Amino acid sequence: MSLFSKFFGTNNPASNEGKGHNGNKPTPDINSPLDEQFIYNFKRNGGKFLYCENLNEVKEQFENILEENDWFECEALCYEPKLYSLLEENKLTYGLNQNPQFLLSTCENLVAEEGSILFSSNQIKQKKPNELPSNIIILANTSQIIEGKSDGLSAIRKKYLTEYPTNITTIKYFEKAKEEDFTQYGSSAKNLYLLLLEDL
């Protein structure tokens, strides 16, 4: 059983695996591994997390998301040529940008301390988060999990030695606040799925 399965239990609501005595998911402490911290905070923010052990599972989970939301034969927004084959295999149109149902993208990093996704112009061009579709599917690797935003900026500097990307931003909220929350003021909540591929 993977680390993620042990930590989060099963998708079965009747299952108590991985839950505390009060029925809540355990809170990772400061010394927990970064992957546990990220996934706990990401799910707390309303993100939908799907762990994949290989590329076949990524394709299968992607198709499950399309089926769950009835997104077959719709238009997608995607700026990364390496992801086009995933759209083409499922007969999805892209590139027209007239009325995309969802964004398919990678990301720069996954920020553990706040459960957010770090993007740059390499994934979203010059669009602001509120200009992106309300539905987003992200493909990322476990090796992209970092502790904080400053670590993400350092990783970007190392990765792109000379031509730094622009429009570096994070998306943190993945569902509308149930009550008024001033910390979410000015941010647009996204319905976000994360396909996290094990690469460590």
BAFI-3210 file (N, C-alpha, C; in Angstrom, 3 decimals, decimal comma, padded with zeros to 6 digits):
// residues 200
n [1|2|3|4|5|6|7|8|9|10|11|12|13|14|15|16|17|18|19|20|21|22|23|24|25|26|27|28|29|30|31|32|33|34|35|36|37|38|39|40|41|42|43|44|45|46|47|48|49|50|51|52|53|54|55|56|57|58|59|60|61|62|63|64|65|66|67|68|69|70|71|72|73|74|75|76|77|78|79|80|81|82|83|84|85|86|87|88|89|90|91|92|93|94|95|96|97|98|99|100|101|102|103|104|105|106|107|108|109|110|111|112|113|114|115|116|117|118|119|120|121|122|123|124|125|126|127|128|129|130|131|132|133|134|135|136|137|138|139|140|141|142|143|144|145|146|147|148|149|150|151|152|153|154|155|156|157|158|159|160|161|162|163|164|165|166|167|168|169|170|171|172|173|174|175|176|177|178|179|180|181|182|183|184|185|186|187|188|189|190|191|192|193|194|195|196|197|198|199|200]
n.u [000,848|000,584|002,232|000,466|-002,038|-002,036|-001,993|-004,303|-006,348|-009,143|-011,353|-013,836|-016,579|-017,526|-015,385|-013,026|-010,353|-007,250|-008,307|-008,859|-009,933|-012,205|-013,263|-012,173|-009,690|-006,231|-004,041|-001,089|002,045|004,610|006,954|006,296|006,643|007,198|005,443|003,178|002,379|001,813|-000,336|-002,286|-002,820|-003,546|-005,893|-007,424|-007,820|-009,666|-008,970|-008,857|-007,394|-005,458|-003,610|-001,024|000,744|002,059|002,381|000,267|-001,739|-002,137|-003,306|-005,622|-006,896|-007,273|-009,148|-011,233|-011,867|-012,799|-015,058|-016,553|-017,265|-018,505|-017,009|-016,230|-015,663|-015,500|-014,120|-010,760|-008,352|-004,972|-001,574|000,749|002,661|003,561|001,462|-000,580|-001,089|-002,512|-004,950|-005,693|-005,922|-008,296|-010,077|-010,483|-010,867|-008,560|-006,798|-008,408|-009,598|-012,108|-014,334|-013,327|-013,710|-012,106|-008,787|-005,852|-002,825|000,664|002,747|004,891|005,734|004,642|003,377|004,037|003,559|001,270|-000,431|-000,714|-000,609|002,055|002,520|003,800|004,537|005,132|003,223|000,706|000,799|000,331|-001,884|-004,057|-005,024|-007,875|-008,646|-008,482|-010,035|-012,721|-012,440|-009,752|-007,163|-004,343|-001,146|001,407|004,560|005,749|008,260|008,173|007,219|007,617|008,795|008,099|006,967|009,240|011,140|010,171|010,611|013,404|013,851|012,858|014,711|016,997|016,219|015,615|018,076|018,839|016,697|014,238|010,939|007,919|005,102|004,714|002,835|000,489|-002,123|-004,472|-006,988|-009,574|-012,231|-015,288|-015,487|-017,241|-018,192|-017,943|-014,687|-011,983|-009,407|-009,587|-010,317|-010,539|-009,461|-009,963|-011,838|-011,044|-012,108|-010,263|-008,298|-005,725|-003,390|-001,129|001,954|004,007|007,419|009,685]
n.v [-001,178|002,230|005,206|007,353|006,130|004,984|007,256|008,741|006,916|005,117|005,801|005,215|006,285|004,974|003,824|003,751|003,906|005,494|007,601|009,790|009,417|010,984|010,937|012,637|013,499|012,834|015,398|016,447|016,734|019,264|017,971|016,063|014,269|016,127|015,451|014,437|016,703|018,484|017,169|016,973|019,739|020,587|019,087|020,081|022,630|022,129|020,801|018,146|015,090|012,719|009,934|008,487|005,678|005,155|006,037|004,910|004,778|007,502|008,206|006,662|007,747|010,348|009,927|009,025|011,379|012,947|011,453|011,543|014,236|014,634|015,585|014,776|015,221|017,997|021,347|022,061|023,961|024,314|024,866|023,483|021,577|018,942|017,759|017,503|015,027|013,547|014,836|014,483|011,683|011,340|012,551|015,347|018,780|021,508|024,621|026,403|028,076|029,244|028,574|027,082|024,128|023,167|023,586|021,981|021,168|021,329|022,089|024,353|023,836|022,160|023,445|022,722|023,872|025,433|024,064|024,706|025,362|026,100|028,144|029,236|031,404|029,464|027,520|028,814|030,995|034,467|034,722|035,625|034,048|034,353|034,521|032,071|028,895|027,673|025,061|022,876|020,656|019,210|017,907|016,481|015,696|013,725|014,575|017,291|018,492|020,967|022,835|025,643|028,793|030,339|028,380|027,399|029,524|029,540|027,033|027,505|029,400|027,800|025,866|027,231|028,574|030,957|032,158|033,231|032,343|034,309|035,824|034,389|032,639|031,533|029,131|028,631|028,182|025,885|025,515|027,241|029,458|028,438|030,136|033,689|034,646|036,490|035,976|034,875|036,901|038,509|036,375|033,684|030,838|027,537|024,559|022,000|019,318|017,131|015,153|013,167|011,953|009,328|009,645|009,230]
n.w [000,000|-000,836|000,404|000,256|000,243|002,775|004,368|003,649|003,566|002,204|-000,615|000,172|001,946|004,175|005,296|007,957|007,901|008,369|009,766|012,536|016,046|016,137|013,644|011,807|009,316|009,959|011,170|009,709|011,410|011,937|011,372|009,544|006,422|003,369|001,259|002,569|004,023|001,899|000,536|002,526|003,042|000,473|-000,042|002,050|001,130|-000,775|-003,088|-005,540|-005,385|-007,104|-007,008|-008,914|-010,052|-012,415|-015,953|-017,380|-015,458|-015,107|-017,576|-017,403|-015,111|-016,019|-018,065|-016,438|-015,070|-017,187|-017,872|-015,480|-015,399|-017,791|-020,028|-022,512|-026,009|-025,869|-025,694|-024,793|-022,934|-023,512|-023,277|-023,667|-025,716|-025,164|-023,867|-025,649|-026,907|-025,028|-025,029|-027,697|-027,870|-026,566|-028,177|-027,918|-028,576|-028,958|-028,562|-029,934|-028,146|-027,683|-026,048|-023,671|-021,728|-019,708|-018,295|-019,211|-017,833|-016,827|-013,999|-012,186|-009,523|-006,478|-003,606|-000,367|002,248|002,039|000,401|-002,313|-005,918|-008,013|-010,748|-013,980|-016,782|-018,604|-018,391|-018,268|-019,916|-020,208|-018,668|-015,998|-012,897|-012,619|-015,233|-016,323|-017,196|-015,081|-014,375|-013,834|-014,762|-013,511|-014,201|-012,404|-010,786|-008,009|-007,254|-007,560|-005,327|-002,944|-000,063|000,583|-000,959|-001,527|-001,948|-004,302|-006,061|-006,030|-007,187|-009,752|-010,656|-010,792|-012,639|-015,039|-016,376|-017,783|-019,309|-017,651|-016,694|-016,881|-015,163|-012,710|-010,471|-007,927|-007,371|-004,960|-003,799|-004,101|-004,004|-003,481|-000,724|002,156|004,047|004,487|003,888|004,530|003,686|001,206|-000,411|-003,515|-004,879|-007,212|-006,960|-008,007|-009,647|-009,146|-010,287|-009,393|-010,882|-009,649|-010,236|-009,272|-008,968|-007,539]
ca.u [000,000|001,414|002,208|-000,727|-003,183|-001,974|-002,289|-005,641|-007,360|-009,792|-012,380|-015,100|-016,939|-017,795|-014,116|-012,420|-008,904|-006,559|-009,045|-008,708|-011,082|-013,388|-013,705|-011,476|-008,387|-005,177|-003,303|000,339|002,788|005,638|008,020|005,794|007,254|006,591|004,319|002,014|001,956|001,184|-001,626|-003,240|-003,206|-004,215|-007,255|-008,109|-008,201|-010,744|-008,448|-009,127|-006,080|-005,446|-002,241|-000,778|002,055|002,702|001,696|-001,010|-002,717|-002,432|-004,269|-006,880|-007,527|-007,704|-010,403|-012,247|-012,274|-013,624|-016,343|-017,266|-017,776|-019,066|-016,178|-015,842|-016,062|-015,565|-012,864|-009,864|-007,278|-003,693|-000,484|001,960|002,612|003,785|000,197|-001,572|-001,451|-003,533|-006,209|-006,013|-006,358|-009,673|-010,847|-010,807|-010,288|-007,794|-006,159|-009,360|-009,773|-013,360|-015,097|-012,759|-014,364|-011,101|-007,375|-004,962|-001,538|001,606|002,981|006,300|005,920|003,531|003,866|003,518|003,108|-000,071|-001,235|-001,017|000,050|002,848|002,538|004,507|004,102|005,330|001,997|-000,542|001,125|000,226|-003,228|-004,217|-005,871|-009,310|-008,893|-008,419|-011,313|-012,968|-012,023|-008,335|-006,563|-002,898|-000,278|002,634|005,328|006,017|009,526|007,914|006,733|008,608|008,264|007,444|007,043|010,620|011,812|009,693|011,333|014,781|013,816|012,680|015,993|017,925|015,712|015,717|019,300|018,920|015,396|013,275|009,546|007,237|003,765|004,810|001,680|-000,036|-003,564|-004,555|-008,350|-010,153|-013,678|-015,751|-015,566|-018,601|-018,535|-017,080|-013,326|-011,232|-008,151|-009,857|-010,769|-009,803|-009,010|-011,061|-011,737|-011,025|-012,386|-008,952|-007,886|-004,275|-002,909|000,226|002,691|005,146|008,672|010,806]
ca.v [000,000|003,420|006,179|008,180|005,325|004,851|008,540|009,235|005,876|004,807|006,750|004,737|007,089|004,127|003,343|004,583|003,818|006,769|008,661|009,878|008,903|011,813|010,786|013,579|013,069|013,299|016,581|016,148|017,703|020,007|017,047|015,107|014,428|017,182|014,963|014,364|018,080|019,045|016,556|017,384|021,143|020,660|018,584|021,017|023,764|021,714|020,156|016,717|014,488|011,360|009,427|007,556|005,040|005,120|006,840|004,274|005,219|008,911|008,207|006,090|008,721|011,466|009,500|008,989|012,767|013,344|010,759|012,051|015,588|014,649|016,511|014,222|016,023|019,419|022,042|022,246|024,941|023,685|025,590|022,666|020,540|017,584|017,235|017,423|013,636|013,119|015,395|013,856|010,304|011,385|013,306|016,670|019,872|022,472|025,636|027,390|028,982|029,982|028,330|025,854|023,571|023,024|023,774|020,856|021,823|020,905|023,229|024,474|023,126|021,982|024,076|021,924|024,600|025,988|023,207|025,445|024,987|027,209|028,198|030,343|031,635|028,229|026,729|029,582|032,215|035,683|034,776|035,673|032,923|034,556|034,438|030,654|028,183|027,358|023,674|022,697|019,348|019,392|016,737|016,826|014,582|013,844|015,298|018,726|019,006|021,769|023,285|026,945|029,535|030,771|027,217|027,329|030,541|029,041|025,931|028,103|030,003|026,713|025,145|028,091|029,307|032,299|032,699|033,006|032,560|035,423|035,481|033,347|032,815|030,297|028,968|027,980|027,844|024,969|025,498|028,514|029,465|028,205|031,366|034,771|034,466|037,604|035,511|034,519|038,087|038,786|035,147|032,951|029,413|026,659|023,143|021,535|017,924|016,938|013,808|013,189|010,765|008,945|009,555|009,150]
ca.w [000,000|-000,959|001,486|000,134|000,656|004,228|005,010|003,372|003,605|000,936|-001,033|000,704|003,096|005,332|005,836|008,990|007,775|008,252|010,437|013,980|016,786|015,909|012,263|010,932|008,821|010,853|010,759|009,762|012,200|011,197|010,974|008,555|005,095|002,559|000,468|003,454|004,302|000,707|000,223|003,564|002,816|-000,830|000,130|002,942|000,283|-001,677|-004,294|-005,733|-005,548|-007,637|-007,015|-010,028|-009,958|-013,730|-016,970|-017,722|-014,457|-015,404|-018,683|-016,912|-014,218|-016,860|-018,691|-015,383|-014,818|-018,337|-017,769|-014,308|-015,669|-019,143|-020,795|-023,807|-027,174|-025,558|-025,979|-023,652|-023,076|-023,201|-023,913|-023,643|-026,761|-024,647|-023,347|-026,726|-027,230|-024,068|-025,517|-028,992|-027,609|-026,083|-029,180|-027,403|-029,363|-028,158|-029,383|-030,451|-027,011|-027,757|-024,830|-023,111|-020,545|-018,655|-018,612|-018,943|-017,661|-015,795|-013,117|-011,796|-008,259|-005,546|-002,375|000,744|003,436|001,874|-000,468|-003,539|-007,168|-008,531|-012,205|-014,626|-018,161|-019,374|-018,346|-018,436|-020,690|-019,385|-018,085|-014,554|-012,481|-012,864|-016,677|-016,686|-016,981|-013,672|-014,179|-014,166|-014,507|-013,435|-014,141|-011,687|-010,235|-006,577|-007,081|-007,652|-004,045|-002,234|001,227|000,541|-002,217|-001,783|-002,531|-005,680|-006,840|-006,172|-008,158|-011,079|-011,044|-011,158|-013,812|-016,219|-016,056|-018,339|-019,691|-016,587|-017,087|-016,228|-014,662|-011,679|-009,586|-007,330|-007,158|-003,650|-003,387|-005,077|-003,825|-002,928|000,739|002,638|004,741|004,028|004,368|003,960|003,075|-000,182|-001,137|-004,750|-005,542|-007,832|-006,646|-009,170|-009,477|-009,598|-010,131|-009,478|-011,170|-009,100|-010,680|-008,427|-009,732|-006,595]
c.u [000,890|001,274|000,917|-001,960|-003,214|-002,426|-003,734|-006,718|-007,951|-010,787|-013,753|-015,463|-017,177|-016,509|-013,577|-010,906|-008,316|-007,280|-008,747|-009,959|-012,339|-013,855|-013,037|-010,155|-007,312|-004,480|-001,818|001,056|003,902|006,724|007,563|006,520|006,488|005,386|003,049|001,480|001,225|-000,209|-002,676|-003,743|-003,961|-005,672|-008,069|-008,589|-009,289|-010,276|-008,783|-007,824|-006,193|-003,994|-002,084|000,633|002,787|001,854|000,367|-002,102|-003,091|-003,495|-005,634|-007,620|-008,022|-009,036|-011,534|-012,773|-013,178|-015,013|-017,188|-017,930|-018,441|-018,353|-015,688|-016,396|-016,260|-014,214|-012,071|-008,868|-005,989|-002,599|000,784|001,870|002,797|002,501|-000,856|-002,019|-002,538|-004,915|-006,651|-006,519|-007,822|-010,574|-011,350|-010,150|-009,563|-007,200|-007,102|-009,640|-011,062|-014,175|-014,577|-013,467|-013,380|-009,714|-006,650|-003,550|-000,624|001,742|004,476|006,567|004,610|004,035|003,214|002,915|001,717|-000,945|-001,613|-000,213|000,759|002,967|003,474|003,949|004,310|004,076|000,756|-000,339|001,021|-001,145|-003,161|-005,113|-007,355|-009,663|-008,851|-009,793|-011,488|-012,601|-010,585|-007,917|-005,048|-002,210|001,020|003,300|005,574|007,317|009,346|007,396|007,877|007,968|007,479|007,622|008,460|011,440|011,417|010,413|012,786|014,846|013,666|013,986|016,991|017,520|015,889|016,899|019,324|017,555|014,347|011,855|008,976|005,909|003,805|003,721|001,272|-001,559|-003,694|-005,959|-009,051|-011,638|-014,072|-015,858|-017,015|-019,112|-017,611|-015,716|-012,463|-009,932|-008,345|-010,283|-009,899|-009,298|-010,215|-010,852|-011,832|-011,404|-011,173|-008,708|-006,384|-003,988|-001,438|000,928|003,900|006,396|009,886|011,059]
c.v [001,236|004,315|006,980|007,411|005,180|006,132|008,946|008,177|005,646|005,892|006,365|005,528|006,259|003,652|004,299|004,562|005,208|007,912|008,629|009,384|009,730|011,784|011,761|013,004|013,589|014,526|016,259|017,187|018,315|019,077|015,999|015,313|015,472|016,696|014,872|015,759|018,671|018,481|016,925|018,803|021,321|020,208|019,495|022,251|023,408|021,061|018,674|016,054|013,049|010,912|008,382|006,989|005,003|005,904|006,232|004,682|006,680|008,978|007,712|007,098|009,944|011,137|009,441|010,391|013,251|012,731|011,316|013,396|015,728|015,680|015,908|015,126|017,500|020,053|022,220|023,350|024,266|024,409|024,750|021,512|019,113|016,956|017,029|015,988|013,112|013,636|014,707|012,431|010,258|012,262|014,650|017,723|020,822|023,493|026,684|028,469|029,805|029,821|027,053|025,426|023,453|023,337|022,484|021,418|021,023|022,098|023,301|023,642|023,006|022,456|023,426|022,766|025,207|025,167|023,871|024,918|026,224|027,095|029,298|030,489|030,395|027,363|027,547|030,873|033,427|035,815|034,847|034,507|033,116|034,538|032,989|030,011|027,830|025,909|023,507|021,271|019,538|018,033|017,171|015,564|014,809|014,615|016,812|019,323|019,714|022,307|024,590|027,632|029,955|029,629|027,059|028,320|030,125|027,935|026,458|028,719|028,936|026,028|025,941|029,037|030,732|032,897|032,360|033,216|033,762|034,918|034,322|033,609|031,475|030,318|028,122|027,504|027,053|024,725|026,829|028,393|029,297|029,422|032,446|034,636|035,542|037,153|035,134|035,710|038,329|037,546|034,444|031,463|028,594|025,242|022,421|020,068|017,856|015,463|013,792|011,874|010,524|008,843|009,521|007,711]
c.w [000,000|000,264|001,453|000,580|002,174|004,909|004,838|003,400|002,232|000,586|-000,486|001,954|004,350|005,997|006,882|008,912|007,619|008,936|011,920|014,673|016,566|014,468|011,306|010,469|009,772|010,282|010,817|010,623|011,354|010,670|009,971|007,236|004,283|001,780|001,320|003,743|003,092|000,501|001,266|003,280|001,499|-000,710|001,046|002,162|-000,729|-002,966|-004,335|-006,161|-006,034|-007,791|-008,117|-009,915|-011,287|-014,729|-017,405|-016,738|-014,662|-016,495|-018,223|-016,023|-014,997|-017,529|-017,670|-015,073|-015,942|-018,234|-016,621|-014,594|-017,035|-020,022|-022,107|-024,910|-026,828|-025,904|-024,693|-023,967|-022,660|-023,985|-024,068|-024,646|-026,247|-024,090|-024,434|-026,999|-026,298|-024,484|-026,803|-028,810|-027,184|-026,956|-028,657|-028,284|-028,420|-029,112|-029,934|-029,413|-027,069|-026,475|-024,161|-021,824|-019,385|-019,205|-018,276|-018,918|-016,744|-014,859|-012,834|-010,549|-007,498|-004,183|-001,158|001,852|003,283|000,930|-001,778|-004,727|-007,712|-010,049|-012,687|-016,039|-019,031|-019,390|-018,704|-019,233|-019,772|-018,723|-016,561|-014,157|-012,783|-014,351|-017,184|-016,508|-015,507|-013,345|-014,666|-013,840|-014,594|-013,408|-013,477|-011,170|-008,749|-006,321|-007,149|-006,345|-003,326|-000,956|001,124|-000,798|-002,550|-002,378|-003,994|-006,571|-007,055|-007,214|-009,580|-011,564|-011,487|-012,454|-015,099|-016,013|-016,581|-018,648|-018,645|-017,101|-016,344|-015,675|-013,664|-010,643|-008,982|-007,355|-005,895|-003,301|-004,479|-004,850|-003,227|-001,414|001,167|003,408|004,219|004,685|003,723|003,304|001,612|-001,021|-002,368|-005,462|-006,150|-007,587|-007,930|-008,765|-010,033|-009,254|-010,283|-009,731|-010,780|-009,400|-009,795|-009,290|-008,817|-006,174]
res [m|s|l|f|s|k|f|f|g|t|n|n|p|a|s|n|e|g|k|g|h|n|g|n|k|p|t|p|d|i|n|s|p|l|d|e|q|f|i|y|n|f|k|r|n|g|g|k|f|l|y|c|e|n|l|n|e|v|k|e|q|f|e|n|i|l|e|e|n|d|w|f|e|c|e|a|l|c|y|e|p|k|l|y|s|l|l|e|e|n|k|l|t|y|g|l|n|q|n|p|q|f|l|l|s|t|c|e|n|l|v|a|e|e|g|s|i|l|f|s|s|n|q|i|k|q|k|k|p|n|e|l|p|s|n|i|i|i|l|a|n|t|s|q|i|i|e|g|k|s|d|g|l|s|a|i|r|k|k|y|l|t|e|y|p|t|n|i|t|t|i|k|y|f|e|k|a|k|e|e|d|f|t|q|y|g|s|s|a|k|n|l|y|l|l|l|l|e|d|l]
***
